[in-house]
């Protein structure tokens, strides 16, 4: 419907084009998620233990340049672990009989003792921002050694992402105007004011590379890839009248 609207607005006295632009910037920060988990017989104790363990993690990261403002709580959960049925608990403690009529290994000896039936588990998810992207691996390793669990992948970002996206969008608009002028000149025409313009795509952090690899004929070649740079891609549709 949008494409039909563009054709109608441009009509026979106008032209509709697609403008594209890629802007690349150096990453200036990195971030990742960690989870701190503790268990106790009561909810209050699980929370106290979690606060203590979280404090130990943050203290470990302080010498690496991680400040309190670089830590953001994403979620805090307390889950009740329901007790198992008595028969099931008794079965878990009973040695299993192997093919030779003897117990190949004691099952009860291998059970986890830090999580008890009828206890509570507290989980604290934090976002850690690293001001020096090159040290993100070092910070993640330190957090893991302090008892936190690293979740997902690292994310690298520009200091001002909105400015990078805006620059890509403005460049795509200028590209659309240039294309329209070139096509109009080829048929002896000149373009006037834009009568309609629409943002199609504004994406970043490698998404454009993935789309371009999947649909090479749908996306322009863009600028050459440079290792370590963040990519901001924008595409717009614009309709111009002929003068």
N, C-alpha and C positions, 0 to 999 in steps of 0.2 A: 504494500500500500504506500509506503514512504517513497519507494522508487517511482511508482506511478505518479505520486504527487510532484516529485521533482521534474518528471517529464512534462507534466501538465503546466507547471509554472514556467519552465524554460520555453516550452512550445517550439514553434518553428523559427522564432526570432531570438533564440538563445542557445545556450550550451550548458551541459552538466558535466562536471569532472570530479575526479577523486584526487585529493591531495594527501601526501604521506610525508612523514618525517621521523627520523630516529635521532635522539640525543643521548650521548653517553657521558657519564660523570664518574669520578672516582668515589668509591664508598668511603664514608667518613665515620661510620659507626656500625656495630654489629649487635645482634641480640639473639637470645635463645631462652627456652623455658626449662625450668628444673622443678622437681617435686620432692618435698621433704615429707616422709611418712613415719609415723610412730604409732605404737599400740600400747594399751594399758587396760586394766580391769574396769576403770571408770572413765567417763567422758572428760571430766575435769582433769584427771591425771594425763590422759592422752593429749589434751590441749597444752598442758604445762610442759610436757616432754617435747612436744612439737615446737613450741616457742624456744625452748632451750637449744634444740638441735638446729633450728633455723638460725638462731643467734651464732652458733658455732660455725655454720656455713658462711654467714656474712662476715664474720671476723677473719675467716680464712682467706676470703677474697679481698679484704681491705688492702693488704700489702701489694696487690696487683692493680691498684688504682680504681677499684669498684667502690663507689661512694653510696651512701644510703639513698640518695636521689636516683641512683642507677637501678634500684630494686623496686619492682612494682608487683603487688599481690594481684594475682589473676583470680584465684579461688581459694577458699578454705572450707574443707569438708570434714565432718565427723560421721563415721559409719558404725552402726552397731553390728557386731558379728554374732549371729544367732547361735545358741548352743546346739550341738549335734544331738541326735536322739541317743539315749543311753545304750541301746543295742548296737548302734553304729560305732559309738565310742569304744564299747567293749570289743567289737570286731577289729577295730583299728589297732588295739593293743595286743591282740592275739597273734602269735607267730603263724605264718601261712605255711601250709604243708605242701612240699614240692613233690615232683613225680616219684622220688625215691623214698617217700614217707618220712622226710625230715624237713625242717625249716631251712630254706636256702639262705635267708637273711632275716634279721629281726626288723619287722616293719616299724614297730613303735620307737625303736632307737633312732630312726631316720626322720621322725616327725619334727616339724618346725616348732620351737619352744617360745619364739618371740611373739607369736600371735596365738592367743588362748581363746578357747570356746567361751562365749558369753562376755567377750571383751569389746573394746572400742578401738577404732583406728582413725587417726587424724591425718589428713593429707593437705599440705600447703603448697600450692602451685605459684611459682614466682617467675616473672620476666626479668632477665638480667641484661642490662645494656652495657656494652663494652665500647668505651670511647676510642680505643685503639684497635681497629679491626684485625690487625695482624696478631693480636694476643688472644683472640677469642678461643682458640683451641686450648691455650694455657689456662685460661679462666675456667673453661668447662672441665678440664682435668682436675683442677683444684676443687671445684664444687663436688665432683664425683668422689674424690678422696675424702671429703669432709662428710659424706653420707647422703648427698642429694642424688637424685636420679635425673639425668639429662633427657628431656623429652623432645622428639622431633629433630628438625634440621636447624642449622644456623641461618639467620637472615641478615643480609648486608643492606644498608640503606644510606641514602644521601642525607646530609644535614637538613636540607630544605627540599623535601620531595615535591611539595606543591609547586615550587618554582621550576623544578625540572620538568614536571608534567605540563606546566603552562608554557614553557619554552618549546616543548615538542608540539603542543597543540597550535601555537602561533606559527611555527615553522610549517606545519601541515597546511594551514590556511594560506600562507604565502605560496606554497607549492601549488595549491589548487588554482590560485590566480595566475601563476606563471604558465601552467598547463593550458588554462582557458585562453590566454592571450596567444600562445603558440598555435593552438588549434584554430582559433579564429583568423589569425594572420594567414594560415595555410589556405583558407577559402576566401581571402580578401575581405575579412570582416574585422571589426574592433569590438572588444567587450566593454560593457558599461558597468553599472553597479551590480553587486550581487543581490539577487532577489530571494535566495534561500540558502542556508548553510546548515549542515547537520554533522554533529560529532558521531563518528562510527565507533572508533576504538581508541582508548587511551590505556596503555598497559605498561608494565615495567618488570624489572628483575627477571629477565630471561623468558618471559611468556611469549614475546614476539619471536624469539629464536625458535621456540617450539612450534608456534603456528606456521612460521615460514618453512620449517622442515617438513611439516605435515602437508602444507598446501603451497608449494613453491611458486605456482603461477598466480596465486591470489594476492601475494604480498611482494612488495618491491625488494630489491636486493639490499638496500640500506647501506650503512657505513660498514667498513671492515670490522670484524670482531677483534677486540683487544682484551686479553686476559686481565681479570681483576676489575673491569669496568662494569657499572650498572647501566642498563639499557632502558630508555623510555621511548616508546613508540606511540605515534598518534596518526589517525586517519580520519579525514573529513570528506563529506560530499558537499559540493557547492554548485549552485546554478546561477548563471550570469545572463543578462540580456545583451543582445547585440546593439551597438550604437547605430 
